[in-house]
Amino acid sequence: MLSPDQIAFYRENGYLMVEDAVNAEQLARLREITYDLIEKSRGVTESGDVYDLDEGHSAERPRLTRIKLPHLQHPYYWEVLKTSRMTEVLTALLGPDTALQTSKLNTKAPGGGAAVEWHQDWAFYPHSNDDMLAFGLMLEDVDQANGPLQVIPGTHKGPVLSHHAPETGRFCGAVDPDDPLFDVDKAVTLTGKAGSMTVHHVRTLHGSAPNLSDRNRLILFYECRAADAWPLVGSASYAKLAQGGGQALWDHFAEHIITGNMTMEPRATAVPMRLPLPPAPDAGSIFKTQKSGGARSVFTPRERAPA
């Protein structure tokens, strides 16, 4: 369970580091499943519903940016979320009724695995309230060299910065490096041993540099919400679900409850928001959104080093 000091730190800074979020057995099983999925990607030649391929991917040298929705690719990713210390952290920060927003397994390959440009998750999917967060469970050790997550403390209390490309006005999923409200010099780098977990608020500015090491950087992300935080118009993922009608949307929410119960009474709070519209030409993942949307890079050509 989190201590009062840890909870207070998260509330004030918008992020937290938690050690030993899973036990040794759980970590070993997650690694086994993940490396098996990477191995199976050798026969894949283009990005699809399971894999986002990185530049240079081949059968001889599999290189991925992401395994999509891992909780749908293998049931253990869902099981471990509900049976590990992660559940205790979740309820301590969001309350007894919680749900999974989405999941992803960012698999930055060695030798230049793709950067994730600076952004706020909130820009992608505004909800009726912002009691939402992301867990980043480290499946391998993460250090300065292999593209660790970086956050800017306190930005969860500030505005939602523009994530639209100035040239086109389209949503590009990243902030402009020249935005006067964006101060990367205040960034904190989050490193840790395998089994450790980062936590960041849905409005916290964050990003990660390319993986310049000779090791994988495997981080399993769970994006979670309080059950009474309901999505607003504009989120591409919910737009697809809504095409199936109200029952499909309801069933989806019910299937993604982690702890407690659903509610039909959304809680609305006064939070800043921008809609992610018009969408990028390719919104299949954050990598594709940032690339096709014309996001400007903080990491190149400026080549900023982690703080």
Backbone bond lengths (Angstrom), bond angles and torsions (degrees), N, CA, C in turn:
res aa  C-N    CA-C-N  psi(-1)  N-CA   C-N-CA  omega(-1)  CA-C   N-CA-C  phi
1 M - - - 1.462 - - 1.525 109.48 -
2 L 1.319 117.22 145.30 1.454 120.60 177.66 1.519 110.71 -72.01
3 S 1.321 115.77 145.88 1.461 120.96 176.59 1.526 109.44 -81.16
4 P 1.323 117.92 161.50 1.475 120.30 175.25 1.524 112.11 -56.04
5 D 1.337 117.62 -36.96 1.462 120.57 179.61 1.529 111.26 -65.68
6 Q 1.328 117.21 -39.24 1.469 120.10 178.52 1.532 110.86 -65.78
7 I 1.313 116.01 -42.02 1.467 119.48 178.97 1.522 110.38 -64.38
8 A 1.324 117.13 -42.37 1.467 121.55 178.89 1.526 110.62 -63.41
9 F 1.339 117.43 -39.23 1.466 121.50 178.88 1.527 109.99 -62.99
10 Y 1.328 116.56 -44.52 1.461 119.94 179.02 1.525 110.97 -62.22
11 R 1.315 117.51 -45.30 1.466 120.67 -179.42 1.529 111.33 -60.28
12 E 1.326 116.71 -37.74 1.459 120.98 -176.44 1.526 112.10 -80.26
13 N 1.321 117.66 -39.88 1.458 121.25 -171.12 1.520 115.27 -104.80
14 G 1.328 117.40 -19.32 1.459 120.07 178.10 1.503 114.70 82.45
15 Y 1.341 117.12 12.16 1.464 120.22 176.00 1.524 108.94 -155.75
16 L 1.345 115.43 168.47 1.461 120.98 -178.32 1.525 108.21 -161.99
17 M 1.336 116.19 150.10 1.461 122.04 170.74 1.523 108.18 -112.10
18 V 1.321 117.22 130.72 1.459 122.74 179.96 1.524 108.47 -123.95
19 E 1.302 117.35 121.66 1.467 121.16 178.74 1.530 110.38 -86.24
20 D 1.334 115.77 151.22 1.464 122.20 174.99 1.527 112.38 53.91
21 A 1.328 115.61 50.71 1.464 119.99 178.71 1.526 111.57 -71.56
22 V 1.332 116.27 -22.62 1.464 122.29 172.58 1.521 107.79 -130.30
23 N 1.329 117.00 158.29 1.462 119.49 178.57 1.534 110.14 -85.79
24 A 1.321 116.77 174.88 1.459 121.69 -174.87 1.527 112.07 -60.94
25 E 1.312 117.07 -40.03 1.467 120.58 -179.65 1.525 110.79 -65.95
26 Q 1.324 116.30 -43.94 1.464 120.02 179.34 1.524 110.96 -63.96
27 L 1.331 117.05 -41.85 1.454 121.13 179.27 1.523 110.99 -62.41
28 A 1.320 116.97 -43.92 1.460 120.78 -179.95 1.527 111.26 -61.75
29 R 1.323 116.77 -41.21 1.466 120.65 179.76 1.531 110.84 -67.01
30 L 1.314 117.82 -40.97 1.458 121.07 178.05 1.526 111.03 -62.58
31 R 1.314 116.98 -42.46 1.462 120.44 177.67 1.530 111.27 -62.15
32 E 1.321 115.92 -44.98 1.472 120.55 -179.05 1.522 110.48 -57.95
33 I 1.305 116.59 -47.91 1.464 121.01 -177.96 1.520 110.42 -66.10
34 T 1.335 116.22 -41.64 1.463 120.43 -177.48 1.515 111.86 -65.46
35 Y 1.319 117.33 -45.93 1.467 119.21 -179.74 1.529 111.40 -68.12
36 D 1.332 117.29 -28.80 1.463 119.91 175.05 1.525 110.38 -66.44
37 L 1.337 116.87 -40.04 1.465 120.16 177.90 1.531 110.60 -66.09
38 I 1.325 116.61 -40.19 1.461 119.42 177.42 1.524 110.28 -62.79
39 E 1.320 116.53 -41.39 1.461 120.99 178.73 1.531 110.71 -60.39
40 K 1.329 116.50 -41.04 1.457 120.08 -179.13 1.520 112.50 -68.53
41 S 1.334 117.18 -18.47 1.461 119.76 179.94 1.527 112.41 -72.28
42 R 1.342 117.47 -10.19 1.468 120.10 179.55 1.526 111.57 -57.58
43 G 1.323 117.35 -30.77 1.448 120.33 -178.67 1.518 114.46 -89.82
44 V 1.334 116.99 5.66 1.462 121.60 -178.15 1.523 109.58 -99.66
45 T 1.321 116.69 135.16 1.464 120.21 -176.12 1.521 113.81 -112.71
46 E 1.317 117.83 -9.30 1.466 119.90 176.92 1.523 109.52 -151.47
47 S 1.326 115.68 155.51 1.461 120.85 -179.03 1.525 109.79 -62.08
48 G 1.351 115.40 146.77 1.457 120.51 -178.85 1.510 111.15 -152.56
49 D 1.330 115.95 -145.96 1.456 120.80 -175.63 1.520 113.25 -76.00
50 V 1.325 117.85 -18.29 1.466 121.12 -177.30 1.523 111.78 -108.29
51 Y 1.330 116.92 -43.25 1.463 120.47 -172.68 1.520 112.07 -119.15
52 D 1.338 115.50 142.76 1.456 122.64 161.42 1.522 106.18 -105.60
53 L 1.301 116.94 118.58 1.460 121.05 -176.88 1.527 110.54 -87.78
54 D 1.324 115.47 140.48 1.455 121.51 175.38 1.528 108.88 -88.61
55 E 1.326 116.40 164.86 1.458 120.69 176.91 1.525 109.83 -61.12
56 G 1.326 115.89 135.62 1.455 120.62 179.44 1.510 114.77 89.58
57 H 1.335 117.65 4.18 1.469 120.10 179.19 1.521 110.19 -63.50
58 S 1.338 116.28 137.35 1.456 121.47 176.57 1.516 108.86 -154.14
59 A 1.330 115.84 170.77 1.460 120.31 177.80 1.533 110.45 -64.25
60 E 1.317 116.06 -33.46 1.463 120.18 -179.43 1.525 111.94 -77.19
61 R 1.333 116.06 -29.90 1.463 120.94 -175.51 1.523 109.92 -140.21
62 P 1.328 117.26 82.22 1.467 119.36 -178.34 1.527 111.57 -64.77
63 R 1.327 115.40 128.80 1.465 121.93 179.24 1.520 108.04 -134.04
64 L 1.314 116.17 116.22 1.457 121.99 -178.11 1.520 110.31 -119.64
65 T 1.318 115.57 151.35 1.464 118.96 166.39 1.527 109.64 -93.93
66 R 1.337 115.88 -30.59 1.463 118.15 -173.73 1.514 112.41 -161.17
67 I 1.345 115.36 146.43 1.461 123.44 161.50 1.518 105.48 -100.80
68 K 1.310 116.76 119.44 1.462 121.52 -173.74 1.525 111.66 -79.46
69 L 1.314 115.54 141.73 1.464 122.94 173.70 1.530 111.80 41.34
70 P 1.313 118.03 60.27 1.469 119.83 -176.70 1.522 113.62 -56.98
71 H 1.337 118.32 -28.64 1.463 119.18 179.95 1.527 111.72 -66.35
72 L 1.347 116.70 -15.80 1.461 120.54 174.31 1.520 112.07 -96.85
73 Q 1.319 117.65 -15.64 1.468 121.27 -178.96 1.522 112.10 -85.89
74 H 1.331 116.84 -29.02 1.461 120.80 177.02 1.533 108.26 -152.84
75 P 1.328 118.57 131.08 1.470 121.18 -174.75 1.531 114.16 -62.24
76 Y 1.341 117.80 -21.07 1.460 118.36 -176.62 1.525 112.05 -67.74
77 Y 1.333 117.95 -29.56 1.460 119.75 177.93 1.535 110.68 -62.20
78 W 1.314 116.86 -34.51 1.467 121.66 176.85 1.524 110.47 -77.20
79 E 1.313 116.00 -42.31 1.466 120.68 -178.64 1.520 111.70 -60.65
80 V 1.328 117.38 -44.55 1.460 119.79 -175.36 1.524 111.33 -69.33
81 L 1.313 117.61 -28.96 1.464 120.17 175.98 1.523 111.21 -62.77
82 K 1.332 116.04 -34.09 1.464 120.73 -175.58 1.531 113.53 -92.81
83 T 1.327 117.72 -8.89 1.465 119.15 -172.99 1.530 113.21 -126.11
84 S 1.312 117.21 11.82 1.461 120.70 -179.31 1.527 109.87 -116.54
85 R 1.318 115.03 -175.56 1.461 120.24 178.00 1.531 111.66 -65.09
86 M 1.311 116.68 -18.30 1.458 119.78 178.47 1.526 111.82 -55.44
87 T 1.322 116.66 -36.93 1.454 120.59 179.95 1.526 111.22 -62.88
88 E 1.335 117.21 -39.95 1.461 120.96 178.45 1.527 111.29 -64.03
89 V 1.319 116.26 -41.41 1.463 120.51 178.33 1.521 109.79 -63.54
90 L 1.321 116.51 -42.82 1.454 121.98 -178.02 1.521 111.89 -60.40
91 T 1.320 117.44 -49.95 1.459 119.72 -177.23 1.528 112.15 -71.65
92 A 1.336 116.88 -28.52 1.463 119.37 176.72 1.522 111.47 -65.60
93 L 1.330 117.14 -30.88 1.464 120.80 -175.79 1.531 113.32 -99.46
94 L 1.321 117.60 -28.66 1.470 120.11 -175.76 1.516 114.27 -115.79
95 G 1.324 118.70 -8.93 1.454 120.12 -178.11 1.516 112.10 99.30
96 P 1.339 117.61 -178.44 1.462 121.20 -171.55 1.521 115.77 -73.86
97 D 1.328 117.57 -24.18 1.466 121.31 -175.95 1.521 109.40 -107.63
98 T 1.334 116.61 110.11 1.461 120.83 -174.37 1.517 111.44 -135.15
99 A 1.312 115.93 158.14 1.469 121.33 -179.01 1.516 110.11 -144.13
100 L 1.323 114.69 156.63 1.456 121.69 176.42 1.520 109.38 -85.54
101 Q 1.314 115.51 125.70 1.460 121.21 174.21 1.528 109.95 -79.89
102 T 1.329 116.61 -53.13 1.455 121.99 176.38 1.523 108.60 -166.36
103 S 1.304 116.95 174.00 1.462 121.08 175.59 1.520 108.80 -140.80
104 K 1.329 115.06 158.86 1.456 120.82 177.97 1.519 107.63 -161.99
105 L 1.302 116.35 151.78 1.452 121.02 179.05 1.524 107.31 -123.23
106 N 1.318 115.95 99.60 1.460 120.78 -178.62 1.528 109.14 -79.62
107 T 1.314 115.01 120.93 1.471 121.26 -168.45 1.517 110.78 -117.09
108 K 1.308 117.58 53.93 1.462 121.26 -175.65 1.522 111.37 -49.90
109 A 1.312 115.16 116.02 1.460 120.41 -178.89 1.524 110.76 -73.83
110 P 1.326 117.49 155.14 1.469 120.66 177.48 1.529 111.96 -62.52
111 G 1.309 115.44 157.90 1.457 120.35 172.46 1.504 115.02 69.82
112 G 1.346 117.22 40.80 1.455 119.98 173.81 1.509 115.79 112.63
113 G 1.342 117.71 18.00 1.461 120.58 176.61 1.513 111.23 -48.57
114 A 1.329 117.26 139.87 1.463 123.94 -166.51 1.519 114.17 -54.71
115 A 1.334 114.76 140.54 1.461 121.84 173.35 1.528 109.61 -74.51
116 V 1.319 115.73 158.30 1.458 122.15 168.60 1.525 106.01 -112.86
117 E 1.329 116.22 115.36 1.461 119.98 -176.60 1.537 110.47 -66.96
118 W 1.316 115.41 158.19 1.463 121.81 -174.25 1.526 111.28 -64.12
119 H 1.330 114.98 135.08 1.458 120.30 -177.20 1.525 110.15 -161.62
120 Q 1.313 115.30 171.60 1.462 123.89 169.67 1.523 107.18 -116.38
121 D 1.317 117.94 127.73 1.470 120.61 179.57 1.527 111.08 -55.69
122 W 1.319 115.90 -34.53 1.473 122.80 -177.97 1.525 111.51 -56.68
123 A 1.335 116.84 -29.16 1.461 119.79 -179.32 1.523 111.76 -66.38
124 F 1.336 116.80 -25.53 1.464 121.27 -177.84 1.530 112.39 -83.18
125 Y 1.341 117.42 -31.16 1.469 118.95 -174.71 1.529 111.78 -150.53
126 P 1.338 117.44 76.83 1.470 119.75 175.88 1.529 111.28 -61.56
127 H 1.334 115.03 142.30 1.462 122.51 -179.93 1.530 110.31 -126.07
128 S 1.312 116.21 179.56 1.461 120.35 -178.54 1.520 112.32 -69.62
129 N 1.333 118.02 -22.85 1.457 122.69 170.37 1.523 108.30 -148.11
130 D 1.324 116.62 166.12 1.469 119.26 -173.27 1.526 112.98 -107.11
131 D 1.327 117.60 30.30 1.464 120.21 171.53 1.526 108.07 -79.11
132 M 1.312 113.89 74.07 1.450 123.06 -176.15 1.528 107.89 -142.50
133 L 1.326 116.15 150.44 1.460 120.49 -178.41 1.519 110.05 -156.20
134 A 1.318 114.89 171.44 1.467 120.94 177.07 1.513 109.55 -128.87
135 F 1.327 115.68 133.65 1.458 122.61 170.82 1.530 108.11 -95.05
136 G 1.327 116.62 140.19 1.462 121.14 173.86 1.516 109.05 -123.95
137 L 1.332 117.29 92.12 1.462 122.10 -176.40 1.528 109.65 -83.64
138 M 1.334 116.22 120.34 1.461 121.96 -177.81 1.528 109.94 -81.15
139 L 1.328 116.60 117.96 1.460 121.08 178.89 1.531 111.73 -90.33
140 E 1.318 116.95 -16.66 1.454 123.75 171.36 1.527 107.25 -134.53
141 D 1.333 117.21 162.99 1.457 119.87 177.31 1.527 109.68 -58.32
142 V 1.324 115.61 140.47 1.466 122.02 178.17 1.522 108.38 -119.52
143 D 1.343 116.22 125.38 1.453 120.42 177.91 1.529 109.54 -131.58
144 Q 1.332 116.35 -171.95 1.457 120.92 -175.54 1.526 112.91 -60.83
145 A 1.339 117.46 -28.25 1.459 120.37 -170.95 1.522 114.48 -82.76
146 N 1.339 117.68 -26.89 1.469 117.55 -171.62 1.529 114.19 -105.62
147 G 1.322 115.90 37.16 1.465 120.69 170.24 1.505 114.95 74.08
148 P 1.347 118.84 54.41 1.460 120.48 -178.13 1.525 112.81 -69.48
149 L 1.309 115.38 160.38 1.458 121.75 174.74 1.521 109.06 -68.19
150 Q 1.322 116.19 138.91 1.451 122.34 173.88 1.525 108.66 -122.86
151 V 1.314 116.93 144.77 1.461 122.85 179.12 1.517 108.98 -133.18
152 I 1.327 115.98 157.34 1.459 121.23 173.38 1.521 107.27 -112.13
153 P 1.342 117.12 107.89 1.472 121.25 -174.86 1.527 112.17 -57.42
154 G 1.322 114.70 141.98 1.454 121.30 173.85 1.509 115.63 84.32
155 T 1.330 118.34 -9.74 1.461 119.69 -177.08 1.526 112.30 -70.65
156 H 1.336 117.39 -13.61 1.472 119.88 176.97 1.521 111.65 -69.91
157 K 1.329 116.67 -12.73 1.463 120.86 178.73 1.523 112.13 -98.48
158 G 1.327 116.31 -3.45 1.457 120.67 -175.77 1.515 113.33 -101.56
159 P 1.322 116.35 -161.06 1.461 120.82 -177.02 1.524 112.42 -76.25
160 V 1.315 115.32 166.54 1.458 121.00 168.71 1.518 106.24 -88.55
161 L 1.318 116.29 113.77 1.458 119.79 -179.18 1.531 110.46 -72.24
162 S 1.309 115.81 158.40 1.457 120.10 177.43 1.523 109.85 -65.68
163 H 1.323 115.67 131.49 1.462 122.59 173.92 1.530 109.46 -115.02
164 H 1.319 115.65 31.24 1.458 122.05 -179.25 1.528 109.65 -111.83
165 A 1.322 116.28 141.71 1.456 121.32 179.33 1.526 109.66 -71.32
166 P 1.331 118.71 124.86 1.467 120.70 -178.73 1.524 113.22 -58.44
167 E 1.327 116.24 -33.35 1.462 119.90 -175.91 1.525 113.09 -70.04
168 T 1.337 117.18 -36.02 1.465 120.70 -173.74 1.522 113.94 -115.28
169 G 1.331 116.84 -19.80 1.461 120.10 -175.42 1.508 113.18 78.49
170 R 1.331 117.62 2.76 1.462 121.23 -179.64 1.524 111.00 -85.66
171 F 1.324 115.43 151.58 1.452 121.24 175.34 1.524 108.39 -64.78
172 C 1.324 116.38 127.71 1.466 119.79 -178.97 1.528 111.72 -122.27
173 G 1.338 117.92 1.10 1.458 120.57 173.09 1.506 115.61 70.90
174 A 1.339 117.98 21.83 1.458 121.13 179.65 1.520 109.55 -155.57
175 V 1.318 115.84 151.01 1.459 119.87 178.04 1.526 109.75 -81.95
176 D 1.313 115.62 155.75 1.462 121.44 176.72 1.523 108.34 -76.72
177 P 1.343 118.56 127.04 1.467 120.42 179.40 1.524 113.73 -55.51
178 D 1.349 116.82 -24.46 1.459 120.43 -178.56 1.521 113.58 -94.09
179 D 1.337 117.45 5.33 1.466 120.13 176.52 1.533 108.58 -60.52
180 P 1.324 119.06 124.24 1.469 120.58 -177.50 1.523 113.57 -62.43
181 L 1.335 117.97 -17.53 1.458 121.13 179.17 1.528 112.65 -90.31
182 F 1.329 115.79 -2.09 1.459 121.10 -179.66 1.520 108.70 -101.79
183 D 1.329 117.21 115.01 1.464 122.27 -178.14 1.519 109.48 -123.81
184 V 1.347 115.73 88.76 1.457 121.03 -175.93 1.525 111.75 -67.15
185 D 1.329 117.16 -18.93 1.465 119.47 -179.92 1.529 112.16 -66.79
186 K 1.326 117.60 -13.72 1.462 121.53 177.92 1.529 112.35 -92.39
187 A 1.321 116.66 4.94 1.466 120.46 -174.72 1.526 112.15 -66.76
188 V 1.330 114.35 145.50 1.466 123.37 174.56 1.522 107.44 -114.40
189 T 1.325 117.07 133.95 1.461 122.39 -179.18 1.522 110.09 -96.72
190 L 1.337 116.87 131.95 1.461 122.39 -175.19 1.530 110.24 -108.37
191 T 1.305 115.96 104.56 1.458 121.99 177.90 1.521 109.27 -114.68
192 G 1.332 116.75 162.29 1.453 118.75 179.51 1.512 112.52 178.70
193 K 1.302 114.93 173.54 1.450 122.61 177.75 1.530 110.89 -80.79
194 A 1.315 115.55 155.27 1.460 120.31 175.20 1.521 109.53 -53.80
195 G 1.326 116.11 135.82 1.459 121.95 -176.15 1.510 112.60 98.49
196 S 1.342 116.75 -15.21 1.457 120.71 173.88 1.525 109.08 -78.29
197 M 1.340 115.71 162.19 1.457 119.82 -175.61 1.524 110.43 -141.98
198 T 1.319 115.77 131.07 1.456 120.37 170.26 1.523 109.13 -87.19
199 V 1.309 115.62 152.44 1.455 121.90 173.51 1.523 106.48 -131.50
200 H 1.322 118.10 129.87 1.461 118.69 172.91 1.518 110.82 -138.35
201 H 1.322 113.75 143.30 1.461 122.31 179.78 1.521 109.78 -66.25
202 V 1.310 116.81 151.29 1.457 122.22 -175.04 1.527 112.66 -62.15
203 R 1.355 117.42 -21.16 1.467 119.38 179.89 1.532 112.77 -101.81
204 T 1.318 118.05 1.62 1.456 121.28 -179.57 1.525 111.13 -74.04
205 L 1.310 117.16 128.90 1.457 121.36 175.96 1.523 109.88 -68.18
206 H 1.327 116.74 132.63 1.452 120.80 -179.07 1.530 110.53 -155.30
207 G 1.322 114.92 161.77 1.456 121.86 178.80 1.519 108.71 -169.75
208 S 1.311 117.38 -179.73 1.473 120.40 177.90 1.515 109.70 -155.79
209 A 1.345 114.85 140.37 1.458 122.22 -177.87 1.527 110.67 -78.40
210 P 1.325 117.74 169.72 1.464 120.17 175.56 1.525 111.72 -61.06
211 N 1.315 115.38 156.57 1.468 121.69 176.41 1.527 108.46 -85.88
212 L 1.321 115.61 105.86 1.464 120.46 -177.33 1.524 112.88 -98.03
213 S 1.331 116.61 6.56 1.458 120.60 -178.89 1.526 110.61 -89.90
214 D 1.333 115.23 -176.07 1.467 120.71 176.36 1.526 110.72 -102.93
215 R 1.350 116.45 19.51 1.463 121.81 -177.16 1.527 110.17 -126.71
216 N 1.334 116.06 151.88 1.453 120.54 173.75 1.521 110.73 -65.44
217 R 1.314 115.86 150.16 1.454 120.63 168.56 1.524 106.90 -118.61
218 L 1.313 115.68 97.91 1.462 121.41 -175.75 1.523 109.38 -103.22
219 I 1.319 116.85 113.26 1.463 121.21 176.63 1.522 109.01 -127.05
220 L 1.317 115.22 123.50 1.461 123.09 179.07 1.526 108.39 -92.35
221 F 1.323 116.63 114.75 1.463 121.29 -178.02 1.530 110.91 -102.48
222 Y 1.318 114.57 130.46 1.466 121.77 169.45 1.519 107.04 -116.51
223 E 1.320 117.48 121.36 1.452 121.31 175.58 1.526 107.36 -101.47
224 C 1.328 115.34 121.85 1.462 121.27 -169.43 1.525 110.80 -126.32
225 R 1.337 115.45 160.74 1.459 121.02 -178.99 1.517 110.67 -143.12
226 A 1.323 115.41 156.69 1.451 119.15 166.70 1.522 107.48 -64.11
227 A 1.319 116.95 144.65 1.463 120.08 -174.03 1.530 112.73 -64.43
228 D 1.340 117.33 -20.39 1.470 119.33 179.98 1.526 112.27 -94.74
229 A 1.338 117.62 11.77 1.464 122.04 170.83 1.522 107.48 -94.08
230 W 1.326 116.98 113.24 1.464 121.77 -175.82 1.524 110.07 -112.65
231 P 1.334 117.70 144.66 1.461 121.67 -173.64 1.521 113.28 -70.82
232 L 1.336 114.26 149.44 1.444 121.67 174.50 1.523 109.49 -101.41
233 V 1.305 117.17 169.76 1.453 121.79 -179.95 1.521 109.70 -62.04
234 G 1.312 115.56 147.40 1.456 120.01 174.35 1.505 114.27 117.66
235 S 1.327 117.92 -27.08 1.456 120.24 -179.18 1.520 109.98 -72.76
236 A 1.324 115.86 122.82 1.466 120.26 -175.26 1.518 112.23 -60.81
237 S 1.345 117.29 -39.85 1.458 119.84 -177.21 1.519 111.54 -64.45
238 Y 1.330 116.86 -40.77 1.460 119.03 -179.38 1.525 111.39 -75.47
239 A 1.319 117.00 -27.62 1.457 119.41 176.31 1.529 110.36 -61.77
240 K 1.330 115.89 -39.73 1.466 119.93 178.15 1.527 110.82 -65.64
241 L 1.338 115.98 -43.05 1.460 119.43 179.72 1.521 111.56 -63.83
242 A 1.338 115.68 -38.98 1.459 120.02 -176.81 1.524 112.33 -63.43
243 Q 1.336 117.06 -22.07 1.455 120.08 178.72 1.525 111.52 -63.44
244 G 1.333 116.20 -23.25 1.456 120.18 178.11 1.515 113.35 -82.81
245 G 1.334 116.91 -1.58 1.453 120.68 179.29 1.520 112.44 93.19
246 G 1.334 115.34 172.18 1.458 121.49 -176.25 1.513 114.14 -60.37
247 Q 1.327 117.77 -35.87 1.459 120.23 -178.97 1.523 111.03 -66.29
248 A 1.335 116.66 -40.61 1.463 120.33 178.92 1.519 110.97 -63.67
249 L 1.324 116.58 -39.77 1.454 120.97 178.89 1.522 110.43 -65.86
250 W 1.330 115.96 -44.56 1.461 120.63 179.13 1.529 111.31 -62.52
251 D 1.323 116.30 -44.16 1.462 120.43 179.69 1.528 110.81 -62.08
252 H 1.318 116.03 -39.35 1.464 119.86 179.19 1.525 110.55 -61.11
253 F 1.316 117.02 -46.59 1.463 120.23 179.77 1.530 111.15 -63.18
254 A 1.321 116.31 -41.55 1.465 120.10 -179.14 1.528 111.27 -63.33
255 E 1.312 116.55 -39.16 1.470 121.16 -178.92 1.525 112.71 -70.47
256 H 1.327 117.42 -17.10 1.452 121.07 -175.22 1.528 113.87 -107.55
257 I 1.332 117.11 13.03 1.458 119.77 173.21 1.536 108.78 -69.09
258 I 1.318 116.20 128.89 1.464 120.93 178.09 1.517 110.26 -93.76
259 T 1.324 116.91 -51.49 1.471 122.25 178.47 1.513 109.49 -134.50
260 G 1.331 116.73 149.34 1.457 120.99 175.03 1.511 113.62 74.78
261 N 1.327 115.95 -140.46 1.458 121.59 -170.26 1.519 112.49 -134.00
262 M 1.332 114.92 162.48 1.456 121.91 172.16 1.515 109.83 -76.91
263 T 1.324 114.96 167.82 1.456 120.14 174.25 1.522 109.03 -143.00
264 M 1.327 115.82 148.87 1.457 121.44 173.89 1.523 110.36 -101.10
265 E 1.330 116.92 13.88 1.453 121.62 -179.23 1.532 109.37 -120.73
266 P 1.324 117.68 84.90 1.460 120.05 178.82 1.529 110.89 -58.71
267 R 1.310 115.58 143.55 1.466 121.11 176.91 1.524 107.56 -99.76
268 A 1.337 115.93 120.60 1.462 121.08 -178.16 1.525 109.62 -104.81
269 T 1.312 115.74 131.50 1.457 121.93 177.24 1.528 109.45 -128.03
270 A 1.322 115.88 160.89 1.466 121.19 -179.16 1.522 109.41 -81.24
271 V 1.315 116.29 92.57 1.464 121.63 -179.73 1.529 109.26 -125.58
272 P 1.340 117.16 144.60 1.464 119.32 179.16 1.514 110.56 -71.32
273 M 1.312 116.41 147.49 1.458 119.35 178.74 1.518 111.36 -157.24
274 R 1.315 114.18 155.20 1.458 123.33 171.10 1.523 106.56 -132.85
275 L 1.311 117.18 147.14 1.458 119.89 178.60 1.529 110.51 -88.20
276 P 1.336 117.02 141.03 1.475 120.73 -179.80 1.521 112.00 -81.30
277 L 1.325 115.67 55.87 1.463 122.66 -177.26 1.529 109.53 -134.48
278 P 1.323 119.02 149.99 1.470 126.64 -9.81 1.524 110.57 -66.87
279 P 1.320 116.76 150.42 1.472 119.95 -173.99 1.519 112.91 -72.88
280 A 1.331 115.00 162.56 1.455 121.08 172.48 1.528 109.37 -66.19
281 P 1.316 118.37 155.20 1.473 120.37 179.34 1.521 113.05 -55.71
282 D 1.332 117.82 -36.45 1.462 122.09 177.88 1.520 107.43 -127.95
283 A 1.335 116.40 108.43 1.461 121.53 -177.55 1.521 111.32 -110.20
284 G 1.324 117.27 30.63 1.459 121.26 -176.72 1.507 114.63 -68.12
285 S 1.328 117.59 -22.79 1.457 123.00 176.48 1.514 107.12 -163.37
286 I 1.334 117.17 171.79 1.458 119.05 178.70 1.524 110.59 -63.25
287 F 1.315 117.15 -34.52 1.460 120.14 179.26 1.525 110.80 -63.56
288 K 1.336 116.11 -44.31 1.457 120.13 179.99 1.522 111.26 -71.83
289 T 1.344 116.62 -36.94 1.460 120.19 177.42 1.524 110.44 -61.61
290 Q 1.333 116.56 -46.73 1.455 119.82 -177.90 1.532 111.36 -66.89
291 K 1.325 116.81 -39.03 1.465 119.63 -178.85 1.525 111.70 -72.37
292 S 1.345 117.16 -51.36 1.467 119.78 -176.34 1.521 112.10 -73.64
293 G 1.335 116.29 -25.11 1.459 120.13 -179.96 1.514 113.65 -81.39
294 G 1.345 117.31 -8.57 1.452 120.47 177.19 1.514 114.48 82.42
295 A 1.350 117.19 32.37 1.457 120.33 179.48 1.528 110.37 -64.49
296 R 1.332 116.02 138.78 1.462 121.11 174.92 1.526 108.33 -86.06
297 S 1.330 116.00 141.00 1.461 120.49 -173.64 1.521 112.56 -90.36
298 V 1.328 115.15 137.83 1.458 121.63 171.04 1.519 109.55 -80.96
299 F 1.324 116.36 -27.11 1.462 121.57 -172.39 1.526 113.08 -89.95
300 T 1.329 118.38 -29.31 1.462 121.84 176.42 1.526 108.91 -138.48
301 P 1.332 119.41 142.20 1.468 125.85 0.39 1.520 114.15 -83.01
302 R 1.323 117.15 4.67 1.447 120.36 -176.06 1.528 112.29 -68.66
303 E 1.368 114.43 -30.53 1.463 121.06 177.27 1.522 112.43 52.63
304 R 1.304 115.20 54.05 1.469 120.01 176.21 1.500 109.68 -71.04
305 A 1.305 118.53 137.44 1.451 122.86 177.46 1.509 109.06 -88.09
306 P 1.347 118.17 153.76 1.465 120.49 175.70 1.513 111.35 -57.44
307 A 1.328 115.97 146.56 1.464 120.38 179.97 1.512 110.35 -68.27
